[in-house]
Amino acid sequence: MWTSHADIGRTIAALTNLQPPSPQKKTIVETLGRMGSLEARLARGKGEIRKAQRLRYEVFYKEGGAIPDAKTAFMRRDADKFDKYCDHLIVIDHAWTNKRGKVKPKIVGAYRLLRGDMAQKAGGFYSAGEYDIAPLLARHAGKRILELGRSCVRESHRSKRTIELLWRGLLAYVRAHQIDVMIGCASFPGVSPLAHAQALSYLAHYAGAQGEWRVKAKTDLYVPMAMAPKDSLDAKAAREALSPLIKGYLRLGARFGDGAVVDLKFNTTDVFVVMPVAEIGARYIEYFGGGERRAA
């Protein structure tokens, strides 16, 4: 599940044309990016993964209205069986101060990254629980696939800088592992697809994944997205009804699967996103390709 943040769309909005990663595999350095007191890197060890899970709990459950089971509520961490097979991209604020005014670095952003080789060990991709992705994987058996999930940013840090660092880290990871395509689920708030009829219809009519990239929601979970006919749809208004995150992915060339899925546990309506790296544009890699960037 990808969580929508208002600034991520505006960050991506200025970007076009991403080149595919170079054939030569790059090594992931310890720091994937810095901006002022913020640093992006992969989580180191179980302790930092647990802290990322606590952030996810705050965003998804306390803010987003997700329904925790007894174990999740007790631990106050969002965790599942996939976490141990994933890399966890985090943003740390090294200037964070606690209630007593003491500087104590804190994780303020996170992405969960599941590569295809690790998904095999995990028993599959997380998104396979909602979408029939087996045909997609079979058609692209030779490609390196990365599933993005559990994207979140602490409320106090939902700014352009934090989003930039998450995406800079993600790009470094994609290049290092020579990823060919990114997949995952993007979410609309709430469990009423009708509340997002215009936005879902827009994705179905104008941004549906076709041909070799097509994906369909599982039959028992399938909710039609084309709720309004194309000829009666106000495309501009419908596009404006999209979350900033989804609009951002659209600008990067993402396409969307057939059918939405209601996720009662997370209080969301999900859509499947597929984003071939070769179709993402050059300015993106140029903008986020650097390491150190001075704080704005």
N, C-alpha and C positions, 0 to 999 in steps of 0.2 A: 504494500500500500504506500503510495506516495502522498504525503501531506501537502496541501496547497499553502503557499505563503505569498502574501501580496507583493513582496518585493522581488521574488525570483522571476516573475514574468517581466517586470520592468527591466531587470538586469539583462535577461536574454533578449528583450525587445530590440536592443540596439545592435544585435549581432546577426550576421548572416554568414553563410559559406564556410563550413568546416571541412578541412582536408582529412582524409583517412590517416590513421597512424602509419608511421614509416615501417617498412618490412623488418627493420632491425629492432629487436626487443630491447627496451630500455629498462634500466634498473630503477626501482622505486627508492628514492632517497628518504631519509628519516623525516625531514620536513617537506611537505608537498606545497607549501605556500605560507607566506606571512603577510599580515597587514596590520600595522600598529601592534597592539597587544594580542592580536588574534593569530593563531597558528593552526594550519590544517595538516593532519597526518593520520596514519592508521593507528587504531587503538593498540596499546601494548599490554598484553596480558589480560587475565580475567577481571582484574580490578577495574580497569578502564572500560571494559565491555559492560560490566555491571552498572557503571555510572552512565553509560550511554543508554542502557535499558531503563534506568531511572528517569532520564530525560524523556524517553519515549513514553513512559507511563504518565508523566506530567502533561505532555502534549496530547496524547491520544485518549487517555482516560479522564484526567481531571479537567482538561479543556474541551476535548472533542466529544465527550459523552460516550466513549466506548464502555462496554460492560465487562468488568473483570470477573474471572472465576475466583474461587476462594483462594487459590494459591497466589494468583497475581495480586489480588487485593492485600494479602498478607505480606508479600515480598515488596509491594509497591514498585515492581519492575515489570516492564513488558518484555517477556522472554518466551521463546518457543524452541522447538527441536532444530530449527534451521540455524540458530545463532552460532553454534559451535563450528559450523561449516563455512561461515561467512567471514569476510574481512569487514571491519567496521571503520569507516571513514569518519573522523571526528574533527570538530573545530574547538579549540581550547582558548579561553580568554585568560591570559596570564596576569591580567590586572584586576581580576574579580576579587572583591572584598566581601568577607562574611559579615554577619550581624555585629561583630565586635570590631569591625574596621580592619581586620587583618587580611593582607593579600593572600589569597588562596586560589590558584588556578582552577578553573571550572570548565567542564564540557558544556558548550552552548549550542552545538549543532551536530547532527549525525546523519549518516546514510549507511544502509546495510547492503553489502555487495556480495552476490553469490555467483561465482563463475560456473560455467558448465561442467568442468571436471569435478568440482566440489559438489555440485548438485547431484551428480551420479551417486556420490557417497551418501548424500542426505536423503536419497530416495526420490529425487526430482526437485523441480523448482516450486517455490511457494505459490506462484500464480497458477500452477496446474490444478490447484484446489478449486479454482473458479472458471478457468478457461481450458479448452481442449487444445493444448499446445503441442501435442505429440506430432501431428502432421507438419507443423512449422519446423520442429526440431529435425524431423526426418528429411525435409526438403533442404535443410541447411546443415546436414550432418558434419560437414568439414569446417564449418565456421565456429569461431569462438564467441560464445554468448555470455553476456553479463546481465543478471537480473538485479535491478535497483529496487530497494524496498525500505520501508520504515524511515523515510525522510522526515526530519523534524528539526526545528530551531526553537530555542527558548524564546519566550515572548519578549523578554528584554533585549534580545539581540536580532530581531527580525528586521535586518537592514541589508542594504546592498552589499556591504563589506562581507558579512557572514555568508551570504549566498555566493558571492564571488569565490570565496575561499573553498566552499564545498565543491563548487564546480571546477575550480582549478585542481583540487585534489582528485576529483573524479576523472578529469581529463588525463592527468598524469597516470592514474591507474589504468585507464583504457589503453593508453599508449604503451605502458610497460608490459601489459599482458596481451597486447595486439588484439584487442577485442574488435570483433566485426559488427556486432549488433547488440544494442541494449533493449531489454524488455522490462515490463513491470506493470503494475496496476496504478492508475491515477484515480483519485477519489473526489467525488462531490459530497458535500456535507448532507447528512440525513439519509433516511431510508425510503424516501418517496421519489422515485424516478420522475413522476409527473411534475414535480417542482422544478425539474431541470429539463423539461420537454424541449424547449428551444435549443439549449446548448447540446443536448444529446442528439437532436435531429440534425444540427449543423455538422457534428462529427460524422454522423452516418452518411450524410449526403455529400460532404465536401472533403472529408479526410479519412474515409474508410480504407483500411489496409486491403490491397487487392493482390491477385496473382500469387507469387511465391511468398508474400508476407501475410496472407490472410489468416485470421484466427477467429474462432467463434466461441462464445460462452457455452459452458456445459448446458445440455438440454434442460435439465431440471432447475437450472438457475437463470436461464436466459430471459432477459427483459428486452423487448424490441426498443431500439434507439430512435428509429425514424418515426417518431410520434406525429410529426407534422409533415405533410407532403412538401417536396422541394419547391414546387412552384408557388406555394403559399407562405413560404418561410422568408422572413426578413433577415437575410444573411448577415447584414451588419449588426442588427440588434442581437441576433443569436450568437454571433461571435463575441459580442460584448458581455453576454451572459456566461461565458466560459470563465473558469477560475484563471487568475493570472499565471499559475503554474502550467495549466494545459495550453493556454495561449502561447506561453514561452516555448513549450515543446513543439507546438505547431510551427512556429517560426524556424525551428531547427530541423524541420522536415519529418517529424514524427507522424505515424499513421495509427489508426485506432481499430480495434477488433470489432467484430459483429456481435452486438448484444452487451447490455450493461448487466451488472450483478449487484444485488443488494446484500451488503455485509452487515447483518444485524449486530454482530459482536462489536464491530468498530463504528457502528452508526454512520455508515457511508454507502454511497452508490458508486460502484467501481467501474472503470473502463480499462480495457487492455491497451497498452501502448507498445509499439514496436518502432525502434529508431536505428536504422542501419547507419553505422558510423560513416561510411563512404558518402552518404547523402547529406551529412551535416556540413556546414559551410566554413570557409577559410578565416574569416574574421574572428570566429569563435576561438579557434586554436591560437591565433595570433594574440587575441585579447587575454586569454587565460593561460597562455603557454609559459609566461614568465614565472619566476620564483618569488622574489621579494617585491612587494609593491608598497609604496608609501601610503600611509593612511590619508584618506580624504579629509 
